[in-house]
Amino acid sequence: MDEGIVLAKLDSLKRCIERVRAKTPESIDILIEDVDRQDIIAVNLERAVQLCVDIAAHVLSEQDVPAPESMADSFDVLAGLDYISDDLAARLRKAVGFRNIAVYAYREIDWSIVFAIATERIEDFVDFARCMTARLSNS
């Protein structure tokens, strides 16, 4: 595995997390009224999910395991290899669902869900980065 690629993606993930935190307002009402914040948060959440998927794909490409059938399955395979917990894998599977809506059905985004992800689930990305960093340190 090329650690440089993973580290670069982890750095990008960190920037996405920081942007989401910086632009998430105190209430859903503010988010609903602020189209610029909506765009910044949604795009950075989408990027964060994609970066996690990319990191998973890169790590798994070096493993002797069958290729995951979907982006979401990547996290289950990582959990099976003890890179991340089953619980984190389940949460990241849900994040892929959000990403798909953000990419393919942007007009259908429920901003209360985006607000909940930004305020309650952003730590999932931090946890993923922590797990991947720990694995790099141990390899």
N, C-alpha and C positions, 0 to 999 in steps of 0.2 A: 504494500500500500504506500502510495506517495503521501507522506505526512504533510508536505508542503501544500498539497491541494486541500487536504482536510483542514489544515490550519487556516488557509485563506478563506475557506467557506465558513469556518467557525467565526472568523473575524467579521465577515459579512453578516452572519447571523446576529452577532453582538450589536452591530450597527442598526439592524432592523428592529431589534428589541428596544434599543435606546430611542429610536424614532417613535415607536408605538408609545412608549412610556412618556416621552416628551409631549406628544400631541393628544394623548387621551385626556379628555376633559373630566371635570368632577362629576358630571351627570350625563345621563343618556339624552336629556332634553337639549343640552348644548351640542352634543354630537349630531343629533337629528337636524339641527338648524345650521350646521357648519359643513358645507359641502367640501371645503378644502381639507378639513380634518378627516372627514370620511374617506377621501381619496388617499391621504397620506397613511392613515391607519390601515385601511383595507389592503393597499398595495404592499405595505411593509409586513403585514401578517401573511399575505399570499407569498411573498418572497421568503419569509421565515420558514413557512411550511416547505416550500420548494427546496430551500437550502438543506433542511433536515432530510428530505427525500434524497437529494443529491449526495449528501454525506453517507447516508445509509447505502445507497447504490455503490458508491466508491468502495466502502468497507467490504460490502458483500461480494464485490467482484473478485476479491482476493481470497474468499473463503471457498471451501469445498462443499458448497450447498447448492441446491437447485435455485434458479433465479426466481425471485418473487413474482407472483402473478399480477400484482398491481402495486402502485405506489404505497398504498396503505399496508399491504402485506409485508413490505420491507421492514416495517417496525416489529412485526411478529417474528420475522426471521432473526432480527437483531436480538430480540428478547430470548429467543430459543438458544442463541449463542452467548447469552448472559452479558451482552453489551449494555442493555437497558432492562428495566423491570417490565413485567407483564402489564402492570398498571400504567406505566408511562407509554408503553406500546399502544394500549387501548386509547389513551388520550390523544396520542399523535395520529392514530387512525381517524379519529373524529376531526382532527385539524385538517386532514387531507380532504374530508368531505366539505369543510368550509372553503378550502382552496378551490375546489372544483366549482363551487357556486360563484366564488369571486371571479374566477376566470371565465366561466361559460354563461353565467346568468347574473351578471353584475346588477342589473336593474331589479332583481328579486332579492337582493340582500336585505336581511332583517337587521337593522342597525342596533337593536337591543342585543342580538346575538354577538355582533361585532364588539359592542361595548363590554359584554360579559367576557368574551375572549381576551380583550385588551386589559381588563381589570382583574379577572379571576384565573385565566389560563395562560397568561404570558409566561409564568414560571415554568410551564411545561417545556418551553424552548430553552430556558436557562438550564433546566434539569438535563435535557438532552445534550446540550453543549458540555455540561459538567461531566456527564458519563463518557462522552466521546473523548474529551480531553484526558480524563483519567486513563482510558484505554491506551491512548497514545503514549502517555507517560510510562505505562507498564510494559509497552512493547519494545 
